[in-house]
Amino acid sequence: MAGSRVTPGPWRHIHAMITTLRIRIRAWAILAALALSVATRAAEFHVAPGAGAGGIGSPTDPWSLATALAMPAALRPGDTIWPRLDR
């Protein structure tokens, strides 16, 4: 048959093992890439005008407006800052 290769003799088993190993490596690489993409999700922070300076940006302990505008080190591209007006 044109285009088909058959590995002769004792090398056939080694060829099959290498092919299987390559498939497994590719599968693990895809799974690792998916795991990393899920792990790098955007964070959400909360800001309230009456909040104290020591807030951590959580819904129960929001940042002050001055803290949020000072670009804290916790902020990364893609993060969301939610303004709260109830405090």
Residue pairs with C-beta under 8 A, 6 or more apart in sequence:
6 12
7 14
7 15
42 76
42 78
42 79
42 80
43 74
43 76
43 79
43 80
44 79
44 80
44 81
44 82
45 57
45 58
45 62
45 63
45 68
45 74
45 75
45 79
45 80
45 81
45 82
46 57
46 58
46 59
46 62
46 63
46 81
46 82
46 83
46 84
47 57
47 62
47 63
47 64
47 65
47 67
47 68
47 81
47 82
47 83
47 84
48 55
48 62
48 63
48 64
48 65
48 83
48 84
48 85
48 86
48 87
49 64
49 65
49 85
49 87
50 87
51 61
51 62
51 63
51 64
51 65
51 67
51 87
52 64
53 64
53 66
53 67
55 61
55 62
55 63
55 64
55 67
56 63
57 63
57 68
57 72
57 74
59 84
62 84
62 87
63 72
68 81
75 81
